[in-house]
Amino acid sequence: MASVLNSIIDIENDAAEQFSSLETSYSSTQKEYLQARDKLFKRRQELVSGKATPTTDELAGFEAPSDDSHGAAASAKAGVPYFWLNAICNQDTLAEEISSRDRQALAYCTSFKAVHAAAGGPPTVEMSFSSNPFFSNNTLRRCLGDAESGAKAVTTDIQWKDSSHNLSVKETRKGGGGKGKKAGKGQAGSAAAGSSSVRLKPCPSFFRFFLPDSSSGNNSKAPRHLHDPTALHEDDGEDDE
Protein backbone atom coordinates (compact mmCIF):
# COMPACT_ATOMS: atom_id res chain seq x y z
CA MET A 1 0.00 0.00 0.00
CA ALA A 2 2.78 2.43 0.96
CA SER A 3 4.61 1.83 -2.31
CA VAL A 4 1.44 2.51 -4.30
CA LEU A 5 0.80 5.76 -2.45
CA ASN A 6 4.41 6.85 -3.02
CA SER A 7 4.02 6.17 -6.74
CA ILE A 8 0.82 8.24 -6.85
CA ILE A 9 2.55 11.12 -5.05
CA ASP A 10 5.46 10.97 -7.54
CA ILE A 11 3.01 11.09 -10.47
CA GLU A 12 1.18 14.08 -8.98
CA ASN A 13 4.49 15.91 -8.40
CA ASP A 14 5.58 15.25 -12.00
CA ALA A 15 2.21 16.48 -13.29
CA ALA A 16 2.50 19.67 -11.20
CA GLU A 17 6.02 20.33 -12.54
CA GLN A 18 4.89 19.82 -16.13
CA PHE A 19 1.89 22.09 -15.61
CA SER A 20 4.10 24.81 -14.11
CA SER A 21 6.52 24.52 -17.03
CA LEU A 22 3.72 24.72 -19.59
CA GLU A 23 2.15 27.68 -17.80
CA THR A 24 5.45 29.56 -17.86
CA SER A 25 5.91 28.73 -21.55
CA TYR A 26 2.36 29.88 -22.32
CA SER A 27 2.83 33.18 -20.48
CA SER A 28 6.06 33.84 -22.36
CA THR A 29 4.49 32.98 -25.73
CA GLN A 30 1.45 35.12 -24.99
CA LYS A 31 3.68 38.07 -24.05
CA GLU A 32 5.60 37.74 -27.31
CA TYR A 33 2.35 37.57 -29.26
CA LEU A 34 0.92 40.67 -27.56
CA GLN A 35 4.12 42.62 -28.19
CA ALA A 36 4.12 41.70 -31.89
CA ARG A 37 0.39 42.41 -32.19
CA ASP A 38 0.63 45.76 -30.44
CA LYS A 39 3.45 46.84 -32.74
CA LEU A 40 1.22 46.18 -35.75
CA PHE A 41 -1.80 47.84 -34.16
CA LYS A 42 0.26 50.91 -33.27
CA ARG A 43 1.37 51.23 -36.88
CA ARG A 44 -2.22 50.76 -38.05
CA GLN A 45 -3.38 53.61 -35.79
CA GLU A 46 -0.68 55.89 -37.17
CA LEU A 47 -1.93 55.26 -40.71
CA VAL A 48 -5.62 55.47 -39.82
CA SER A 49 -5.21 58.76 -37.94
CA GLY A 50 -3.07 60.32 -40.66
CA LYS A 51 -0.03 60.71 -38.40
CA ALA A 52 2.00 58.69 -40.89
CA THR A 53 1.92 57.68 -44.54
CA PRO A 54 2.57 54.19 -45.95
CA THR A 55 6.18 53.28 -46.63
CA THR A 56 7.43 51.93 -49.95
CA ASP A 57 7.67 48.44 -48.46
CA GLU A 58 4.09 48.63 -47.16
CA LEU A 59 2.87 49.61 -50.63
CA ALA A 60 4.78 46.84 -52.38
CA GLY A 61 2.43 45.00 -54.72
CA PHE A 62 -0.29 47.64 -54.45
CA GLU A 63 -1.70 48.96 -57.69
CA ALA A 64 -3.80 52.12 -57.64
CA PRO A 65 -7.14 51.78 -59.46
CA SER A 66 -7.18 53.23 -62.96
CA ASP A 67 -10.29 55.26 -62.07
CA ASP A 68 -8.93 58.11 -59.95
CA SER A 69 -12.35 59.59 -59.24
CA HIS A 70 -11.82 59.11 -55.52
CA GLY A 71 -8.31 60.52 -55.52
CA ALA A 72 -9.30 64.08 -54.67
CA ALA A 73 -11.63 62.99 -51.88
CA ALA A 74 -9.03 60.64 -50.42
CA SER A 75 -6.34 63.31 -50.39
CA ALA A 76 -8.61 65.93 -48.85
CA LYS A 77 -8.20 64.42 -45.40
CA ALA A 78 -5.19 62.56 -44.00
CA GLY A 79 -5.67 59.02 -42.78
CA VAL A 80 -8.79 56.94 -43.28
CA PRO A 81 -12.02 58.86 -42.55
CA TYR A 82 -14.65 56.94 -40.55
CA PHE A 83 -12.35 53.92 -40.22
CA TRP A 84 -13.51 53.00 -36.72
CA LEU A 85 -17.18 53.64 -37.49
CA ASN A 86 -17.00 51.14 -40.34
CA ALA A 87 -14.81 48.67 -38.46
CA ILE A 88 -17.16 48.59 -35.47
CA CYS A 89 -20.35 48.44 -37.50
CA ASN A 90 -18.97 45.65 -39.69
CA GLN A 91 -18.12 43.43 -36.71
CA ASP A 92 -21.10 41.10 -36.44
CA THR A 93 -21.28 40.91 -32.63
CA LEU A 94 -20.89 44.65 -32.08
CA ALA A 95 -23.23 45.55 -34.94
CA GLU A 96 -26.10 43.96 -33.03
CA GLU A 97 -25.65 46.57 -30.28
CA ILE A 98 -25.51 49.63 -32.55
CA SER A 99 -28.55 51.79 -33.30
CA SER A 100 -28.89 54.29 -36.12
CA ARG A 101 -28.41 57.10 -33.58
CA ASP A 102 -25.24 55.42 -32.27
CA ARG A 103 -23.70 55.53 -35.73
CA GLN A 104 -23.82 59.32 -35.69
CA ALA A 105 -21.72 59.42 -32.50
CA LEU A 106 -19.40 56.60 -33.57
CA ALA A 107 -18.47 58.66 -36.62
CA TYR A 108 -16.36 60.75 -34.19
CA CYS A 109 -14.44 57.72 -32.85
CA THR A 110 -10.68 58.09 -33.39
CA SER A 111 -9.42 55.01 -31.56
CA PHE A 112 -10.80 51.73 -30.21
CA LYS A 113 -8.55 49.46 -28.18
CA ALA A 114 -8.29 47.03 -25.29
CA VAL A 115 -5.65 47.83 -22.69
CA HIS A 116 -4.29 44.80 -20.85
CA ALA A 117 -2.90 45.40 -17.36
CA ALA A 118 0.70 44.30 -16.85
CA ALA A 119 -0.32 42.41 -13.73
CA GLY A 120 -3.01 40.49 -15.59
CA GLY A 121 -6.71 40.60 -14.94
CA PRO A 122 -9.57 41.73 -17.17
CA PRO A 123 -8.79 44.22 -19.97
CA THR A 124 -10.07 47.77 -20.20
CA VAL A 125 -11.97 48.73 -23.34
CA GLU A 126 -11.02 52.28 -24.33
CA MET A 127 -12.55 54.46 -27.02
CA SER A 128 -11.32 57.94 -27.96
CA PHE A 129 -13.45 60.57 -29.66
CA SER A 130 -12.94 63.91 -31.32
CA SER A 131 -15.16 66.84 -30.34
CA ASN A 132 -18.78 65.94 -31.00
CA PRO A 133 -22.32 67.18 -30.22
CA PHE A 134 -23.23 64.16 -28.07
CA PHE A 135 -20.89 64.11 -25.03
CA SER A 136 -17.95 66.07 -23.71
CA ASN A 137 -15.72 63.09 -22.83
CA ASN A 138 -12.62 62.65 -24.97
CA THR A 139 -12.26 59.04 -23.84
CA LEU A 140 -14.72 56.38 -22.70
CA ARG A 141 -13.41 53.40 -20.71
CA ARG A 142 -14.83 50.26 -19.23
CA CYS A 143 -12.74 47.83 -17.24
CA LEU A 144 -14.48 44.51 -17.74
CA GLY A 145 -15.46 42.89 -14.44
CA ASP A 146 -13.94 39.59 -13.41
CA ALA A 147 -16.75 37.05 -13.61
CA GLU A 148 -14.92 34.61 -11.32
CA SER A 149 -14.40 37.10 -8.51
CA GLY A 150 -17.77 38.76 -9.03
CA ALA A 151 -16.14 42.18 -9.34
CA LYS A 152 -18.24 44.79 -11.10
CA ALA A 153 -17.07 46.60 -14.19
CA VAL A 154 -15.58 50.07 -13.71
CA THR A 155 -16.93 52.50 -16.29
CA THR A 156 -16.63 56.09 -17.45
CA ASP A 157 -19.46 58.43 -16.51
CA ILE A 158 -20.59 59.71 -19.90
CA GLN A 159 -21.10 63.47 -19.81
CA TRP A 160 -24.01 63.89 -22.21
CA LYS A 161 -24.36 67.45 -23.46
CA ASP A 162 -28.16 67.38 -23.14
CA SER A 163 -31.00 64.88 -22.94
CA SER A 164 -31.76 65.09 -26.66
CA HIS A 165 -28.23 63.85 -27.41
CA ASN A 166 -28.23 61.16 -24.71
CA LEU A 167 -28.15 58.02 -26.84
CA SER A 168 -29.04 55.69 -23.95
CA VAL A 169 -32.50 57.23 -23.50
CA LYS A 170 -35.24 58.65 -25.67
CA GLU A 171 -37.70 61.41 -24.98
CA THR A 172 -41.37 60.50 -24.75
CA ARG A 173 -44.21 62.91 -24.29
CA LYS A 174 -47.25 62.19 -22.19
CA GLY A 175 -50.43 64.19 -22.34
CA GLY A 176 -51.48 66.88 -24.79
CA GLY A 177 -53.04 66.33 -28.14
CA GLY A 178 -56.45 65.62 -26.62
CA LYS A 179 -59.28 67.69 -25.27
CA GLY A 180 -58.37 69.89 -22.38
CA LYS A 181 -60.20 70.10 -19.15
CA LYS A 182 -63.04 72.52 -19.09
CA ALA A 183 -61.85 75.86 -17.77
CA GLY A 184 -63.91 78.69 -16.46
CA LYS A 185 -61.80 81.62 -17.54
CA GLY A 186 -59.82 82.73 -20.54
CA GLN A 187 -57.75 80.18 -22.38
CA ALA A 188 -56.98 77.91 -19.48
CA GLY A 189 -58.78 75.08 -21.22
CA SER A 190 -56.76 75.29 -24.42
CA ALA A 191 -53.53 75.62 -22.40
CA ALA A 192 -54.36 72.43 -20.56
CA ALA A 193 -55.08 70.70 -23.86
CA GLY A 194 -51.70 71.61 -25.32
CA SER A 195 -49.64 70.85 -22.23
CA SER A 196 -47.54 67.67 -22.09
CA SER A 197 -44.77 66.25 -19.96
CA VAL A 198 -41.47 64.96 -21.35
CA ARG A 199 -40.08 61.75 -19.91
CA LEU A 200 -36.78 60.01 -20.57
CA LYS A 201 -37.11 56.31 -21.28
CA PRO A 202 -34.14 53.91 -21.53
CA CYS A 203 -33.59 52.60 -25.04
CA PRO A 204 -31.19 50.14 -26.73
CA SER A 205 -27.80 51.67 -27.48
CA PHE A 206 -24.19 50.60 -27.93
CA PHE A 207 -23.27 53.26 -25.38
CA ARG A 208 -25.20 51.49 -22.64
CA PHE A 209 -22.11 49.28 -22.50
CA PHE A 210 -20.45 52.15 -20.61
CA LEU A 211 -23.22 52.48 -18.04
CA PRO A 212 -22.72 50.94 -14.58
CA ASP A 213 -24.11 47.42 -14.36
CA SER A 214 -26.75 48.53 -11.88
CA SER A 215 -28.36 50.93 -14.35
CA SER A 216 -27.76 49.29 -17.71
CA GLY A 217 -30.62 46.84 -17.45
CA ASN A 218 -30.59 43.94 -19.87
CA ASN A 219 -27.65 45.43 -21.74
CA SER A 220 -25.22 45.23 -18.82
CA LYS A 221 -23.58 42.09 -20.15
CA ALA A 222 -20.64 42.95 -22.36
CA PRO A 223 -20.59 41.45 -25.87
CA ARG A 224 -18.28 38.42 -25.87
CA HIS A 225 -16.17 39.99 -28.62
CA LEU A 226 -15.03 42.74 -26.26
CA HIS A 227 -13.37 40.21 -23.95
CA ASP A 228 -10.97 39.25 -26.75
CA PRO A 229 -10.91 42.30 -29.00
CA THR A 230 -7.87 41.42 -31.14
CA ALA A 231 -9.75 41.97 -34.39
CA LEU A 232 -10.44 45.65 -33.81
CA HIS A 233 -8.30 46.98 -30.99
CA GLU A 234 -4.75 48.12 -30.49
CA ASP A 235 -2.87 48.53 -27.22
CA ASP A 236 -0.05 50.97 -27.80
CA GLY A 237 -0.18 52.66 -24.41
CA GLU A 238 -0.10 56.08 -26.07
CA ASP A 239 -2.56 58.82 -26.86
CA ASP A 240 -4.08 58.12 -30.27
CA GLU A 241 -5.63 61.50 -30.85
The 8 nearest C-alpha neighbors of each residue, nearest first, counted from 0:
[[1, 3, 2, 4, 5, 6, 7, 8],
 [2, 0, 4, 3, 5, 6, 7, 8],
 [1, 3, 5, 4, 0, 6, 7, 8],
 [4, 2, 6, 0, 5, 1, 7, 8],
 [3, 5, 7, 1, 6, 2, 8, 0],
 [6, 4, 2, 8, 3, 7, 1, 9],
 [5, 7, 9, 3, 4, 8, 2, 10],
 [8, 6, 4, 10, 5, 9, 11, 3],
 [7, 9, 5, 11, 6, 10, 12, 4],
 [10, 8, 6, 12, 7, 11, 13, 5],
 [11, 9, 7, 13, 8, 12, 14, 6],
 [10, 12, 14, 8, 13, 9, 15, 7],
 [13, 11, 15, 9, 14, 10, 8, 16],
 [14, 12, 10, 16, 15, 11, 9, 17],
 [13, 15, 11, 17, 12, 16, 18, 10],
 [16, 14, 18, 12, 13, 17, 19, 11],
 [17, 15, 19, 13, 18, 14, 20, 12],
 [18, 16, 20, 14, 19, 15, 21, 13],
 [17, 19, 15, 21, 20, 16, 22, 14],
 [20, 18, 22, 16, 17, 21, 15, 23],
 [21, 19, 17, 23, 18, 22, 16, 24],
 [22, 20, 24, 18, 23, 19, 25, 17],
 [21, 23, 25, 19, 24, 20, 18, 26],
 [22, 24, 26, 20, 21, 25, 19, 27],
 [23, 25, 21, 27, 22, 26, 28, 20],
 [26, 24, 22, 28, 27, 23, 29, 21],
 [27, 25, 29, 23, 28, 24, 30, 22],
 [26, 28, 30, 24, 25, 29, 23, 31],
 [29, 27, 25, 31, 30, 26, 24, 32],
 [28, 30, 32, 26, 31, 27, 25, 33],
 [31, 29, 27, 33, 32, 28, 26, 34],
 [32, 30, 28, 34, 29, 33, 35, 27],
 [31, 33, 29, 35, 30, 34, 36, 28],
 [34, 32, 36, 30, 35, 31, 37, 29],
 [33, 35, 31, 37, 32, 36, 30, 38],
 [36, 34, 32, 38, 33, 37, 31, 39],
 [37, 35, 33, 39, 38, 34, 32, 40],
 [36, 38, 40, 34, 39, 234, 35, 33],
 [37, 39, 41, 35, 36, 40, 34, 42],
 [40, 38, 42, 36, 37, 41, 43, 35],
 [39, 41, 233, 43, 37, 42, 38, 36],
 [42, 40, 44, 38, 43, 39, 235, 37],
 [41, 43, 45, 39, 40, 44, 38, 46],
 [42, 44, 40, 46, 41, 45, 47, 39],
 [45, 43, 47, 41, 46, 42, 48, 40],
 [44, 46, 50, 42, 51, 48, 43, 47],
 [47, 45, 49, 43, 51, 44, 48, 78],
 [46, 48, 78, 79, 44, 49, 45, 43],
 [49, 47, 78, 45, 46, 50, 44, 79],
 [78, 48, 50, 77, 46, 51, 47, 45],
 [51, 49, 45, 48, 46, 52, 78, 47],
 [52, 50, 46, 49, 45, 53, 48, 78],
 [51, 53, 46, 54, 49, 50, 78, 45],
 [54, 52, 57, 58, 55, 51, 46, 56],
 [53, 55, 57, 56, 58, 52, 59, 51],
 [54, 56, 58, 57, 59, 53, 52, 60],
 [55, 57, 59, 54, 58, 53, 60, 61],
 [58, 56, 54, 55, 59, 53, 60, 61],
 [59, 57, 55, 61, 56, 60, 54, 53],
 [60, 58, 56, 61, 57, 55, 62, 54],
 [59, 61, 58, 62, 57, 56, 55, 63],
 [62, 60, 58, 59, 63, 57, 64, 55],
 [61, 63, 64, 60, 58, 59, 65, 66],
 [62, 64, 65, 61, 67, 66, 70, 60],
 [65, 63, 66, 62, 67, 68, 61, 69],
 [64, 66, 67, 63, 62, 68, 70, 69],
 [67, 65, 64, 68, 69, 63, 70, 62],
 [68, 66, 70, 69, 65, 64, 71, 63],
 [69, 67, 66, 70, 71, 72, 65, 64],
 [70, 68, 72, 67, 71, 73, 66, 74],
 [69, 71, 67, 73, 72, 68, 74, 75],
 [70, 72, 74, 73, 69, 75, 68, 67],
 [71, 73, 75, 69, 70, 74, 76, 68],
 [74, 72, 70, 71, 75, 69, 76, 77],
 [73, 75, 71, 76, 72, 70, 77, 69],
 [76, 74, 72, 73, 71, 77, 70, 78],
 [75, 77, 74, 73, 78, 80, 72, 79],
 [78, 76, 49, 74, 79, 75, 48, 73],
 [49, 77, 79, 47, 48, 46, 80, 76],
 [78, 80, 47, 82, 81, 48, 77, 49],
 [81, 79, 82, 78, 76, 47, 77, 48],
 [82, 80, 84, 83, 106, 85, 79, 107],
 [83, 81, 85, 80, 84, 79, 86, 47],
 [84, 82, 86, 85, 81, 87, 108, 109],
 [83, 85, 81, 106, 105, 87, 82, 86],
 [84, 86, 88, 83, 82, 87, 89, 81],
 [85, 87, 83, 89, 84, 88, 82, 90],
 [88, 86, 90, 84, 89, 85, 83, 93],
 [87, 89, 94, 85, 90, 86, 84, 93],
 [88, 90, 86, 87, 85, 91, 94, 93],
 [91, 89, 87, 93, 88, 92, 94, 86],
 [90, 92, 94, 93, 89, 95, 88, 87],
 [93, 91, 94, 95, 90, 224, 222, 96],
 [92, 94, 95, 96, 90, 91, 87, 88],
 [95, 93, 88, 91, 97, 96, 92, 90],
 [94, 96, 93, 92, 97, 91, 98, 88],
 [97, 95, 205, 94, 93, 204, 98, 203],
 [98, 96, 205, 94, 95, 101, 204, 99],
 [99, 97, 101, 100, 204, 102, 96, 205],
 [98, 100, 102, 101, 97, 103, 204, 104],
 [101, 99, 98, 102, 103, 166, 104, 97],
 [102, 100, 98, 104, 103, 99, 97, 105],
 [101, 103, 105, 99, 100, 104, 106, 98],
 [102, 104, 101, 106, 100, 105, 99, 107],
 [103, 105, 106, 101, 102, 107, 133, 100],
 [106, 104, 102, 108, 107, 84, 103, 101],
 [105, 107, 84, 104, 103, 108, 81, 102],
 [108, 106, 105, 128, 129, 104, 109, 131],
 [109, 107, 128, 105, 106, 127, 110, 83],
 [110, 108, 128, 127, 107, 129, 240, 83],
 [109, 111, 127, 126, 108, 239, 112, 83],
 [112, 110, 126, 232, 125, 127, 233, 231],
 [232, 113, 111, 233, 125, 234, 124, 114],
 [112, 114, 124, 123, 232, 234, 125, 122],
 [115, 113, 123, 234, 122, 124, 112, 116],
 [114, 116, 122, 113, 117, 123, 119, 121],
 [115, 117, 119, 118, 114, 122, 120, 121],
 [118, 116, 119, 115, 120, 114, 30, 122],
 [119, 117, 116, 120, 115, 121, 122, 114],
 [120, 118, 116, 117, 121, 115, 122, 114],
 [119, 121, 122, 116, 118, 145, 115, 117],
 [120, 122, 143, 145, 144, 123, 119, 142],
 [123, 121, 115, 114, 142, 113, 143, 124],
 [122, 124, 142, 114, 113, 141, 143, 125],
 [123, 125, 113, 141, 140, 112, 142, 114],
 [126, 124, 140, 112, 139, 111, 113, 123],
 [125, 127, 111, 139, 110, 138, 140, 112],
 [128, 126, 138, 110, 109, 137, 108, 139],
 [129, 127, 108, 137, 109, 107, 138, 130],
 [128, 130, 107, 131, 137, 108, 109, 127],
 [131, 129, 128, 132, 135, 137, 107, 134],
 [130, 132, 133, 129, 107, 134, 104, 135],
 [133, 131, 134, 160, 130, 164, 135, 104],
 [132, 134, 164, 131, 160, 159, 104, 165],
 [135, 133, 159, 160, 158, 136, 132, 131],
 [134, 136, 158, 137, 160, 159, 133, 130],
 [137, 135, 138, 134, 158, 157, 139, 128],
 [136, 138, 128, 127, 135, 129, 139, 130],
 [137, 139, 127, 136, 126, 128, 140, 125],
 [138, 140, 126, 155, 125, 127, 136, 137],
 [141, 139, 125, 155, 124, 154, 126, 138],
 [140, 142, 154, 124, 123, 153, 143, 209],
 [143, 141, 123, 153, 152, 122, 124, 144],
 [142, 144, 152, 121, 141, 123, 122, 145],
 [145, 143, 152, 151, 150, 146, 142, 121],
 [144, 146, 150, 147, 148, 149, 121, 143],
 [145, 147, 149, 148, 144, 150, 151, 143],
 [148, 146, 145, 149, 150, 144, 121, 151],
 [149, 147, 150, 145, 146, 144, 151, 120],
 [148, 150, 146, 147, 145, 151, 144, 152],
 [151, 149, 144, 145, 148, 152, 146, 147],
 [152, 150, 144, 149, 153, 145, 212, 143],
 [151, 153, 144, 143, 142, 154, 141, 150],
 [154, 152, 142, 141, 151, 143, 155, 144],
 [155, 153, 141, 209, 140, 211, 152, 142],
 [156, 154, 140, 139, 157, 209, 141, 153],
 [155, 157, 158, 154, 210, 209, 139, 211],
 [158, 156, 159, 155, 136, 134, 139, 209],
 [159, 157, 134, 135, 136, 156, 160, 133],
 [160, 158, 134, 161, 165, 157, 133, 135],
 [159, 161, 134, 133, 158, 135, 164, 132],
 [162, 160, 159, 163, 164, 165, 133, 134],
 [161, 163, 165, 164, 159, 160, 168, 170],
 [162, 164, 161, 165, 170, 169, 166, 160],
 [165, 163, 133, 162, 161, 166, 160, 159],
 [166, 164, 162, 167, 159, 163, 168, 161],
 [165, 167, 168, 164, 204, 101, 100, 206],
 [166, 168, 204, 165, 202, 207, 201, 206],
 [169, 167, 201, 202, 200, 166, 199, 165],
 [170, 168, 200, 199, 202, 201, 171, 167],
 [169, 171, 199, 198, 200, 197, 172, 168],
 [172, 170, 198, 197, 199, 169, 173, 200],
 [171, 173, 197, 196, 198, 195, 174, 170],
 [172, 174, 196, 195, 197, 171, 175, 198],
 [173, 175, 195, 196, 172, 194, 176, 177],
 [176, 174, 193, 195, 194, 192, 177, 173],
 [175, 177, 193, 192, 174, 178, 194, 195],
 [178, 176, 175, 192, 179, 174, 193, 191],
 [179, 177, 192, 180, 176, 175, 189, 191],
 [192, 180, 178, 191, 188, 189, 181, 177],
 [179, 181, 188, 182, 191, 178, 192, 189],
 [180, 182, 188, 179, 183, 187, 189, 178],
 [183, 181, 188, 187, 184, 180, 186, 185],
 [182, 184, 181, 185, 187, 188, 186, 180],
 [185, 183, 182, 187, 186, 188, 181, 189],
 [184, 186, 187, 183, 182, 188, 189, 190],
 [187, 185, 188, 189, 190, 184, 182, 191],
 [186, 188, 190, 182, 189, 185, 191, 184],
 [187, 189, 182, 191, 179, 186, 181, 190],
 [188, 190, 192, 191, 186, 187, 179, 193],
 [191, 189, 187, 193, 192, 188, 194, 186],
 [190, 192, 179, 188, 194, 189, 193, 187],
 [179, 193, 191, 189, 175, 190, 178, 194],
 [192, 194, 175, 190, 191, 176, 189, 195],
 [193, 195, 175, 191, 192, 190, 174, 196],
 [196, 194, 174, 175, 173, 172, 193, 197],
 [195, 197, 173, 172, 174, 198, 194, 171],
 [198, 196, 172, 171, 170, 173, 195, 199],
 [197, 199, 171, 170, 172, 200, 196, 173],
 [200, 198, 170, 169, 168, 171, 201, 197],
 [199, 201, 168, 169, 170, 202, 198, 171],
 [202, 200, 168, 167, 169, 199, 203, 215],
 [201, 203, 168, 167, 169, 200, 204, 166],
 [204, 202, 167, 201, 205, 98, 207, 96],
 [205, 203, 206, 167, 207, 98, 97, 96],
 [204, 206, 96, 97, 207, 208, 101, 98],
 [207, 205, 208, 204, 209, 167, 166, 210],
 [206, 208, 210, 209, 205, 204, 167, 215],
 [207, 209, 206, 210, 205, 219, 221, 218],
 [210, 208, 207, 154, 206, 141, 155, 211],
 [209, 211, 207, 215, 208, 212, 214, 154],
 [212, 210, 213, 214, 215, 154, 209, 152],
 [213, 211, 219, 215, 214, 210, 152, 151],
 [212, 214, 211, 215, 216, 219, 210, 151],
 [215, 213, 212, 216, 211, 210, 219, 207],
 [216, 214, 219, 212, 210, 218, 213, 207],
 [215, 217, 218, 214, 219, 213, 212, 207],
 [216, 218, 219, 215, 220, 214, 212, 203],
 [217, 219, 216, 220, 215, 207, 208, 221],
 [220, 218, 215, 212, 217, 216, 221, 208],
 [221, 219, 218, 222, 217, 208, 212, 223],
 [220, 222, 223, 219, 208, 225, 218, 143],
 [223, 221, 224, 225, 220, 92, 93, 226],
 [222, 224, 225, 226, 221, 227, 92, 220],
 [225, 223, 222, 226, 227, 228, 92, 93],
 [224, 226, 228, 227, 223, 222, 221, 124],
 [225, 227, 224, 223, 228, 122, 222, 143],
 [228, 226, 225, 224, 229, 223, 230, 113],
 [227, 229, 225, 230, 232, 224, 231, 226],
 [230, 228, 232, 231, 227, 233, 113, 36],
 [231, 229, 228, 232, 227, 90, 233, 224],
 [232, 230, 229, 228, 233, 112, 86, 111],
 [112, 233, 231, 111, 229, 113, 228, 230],
 [232, 234, 112, 40, 37, 235, 113, 41],
 [235, 233, 114, 37, 236, 112, 113, 232],
 [234, 236, 237, 41, 37, 233, 40, 38],
 [235, 237, 234, 238, 114, 233, 239, 41],
 [238, 236, 235, 239, 234, 41, 240, 233],
 [237, 239, 240, 236, 235, 127, 110, 138],
 [240, 238, 237, 110, 44, 109, 127, 48],
 [239, 238, 109, 127, 110, 48, 129, 128]]
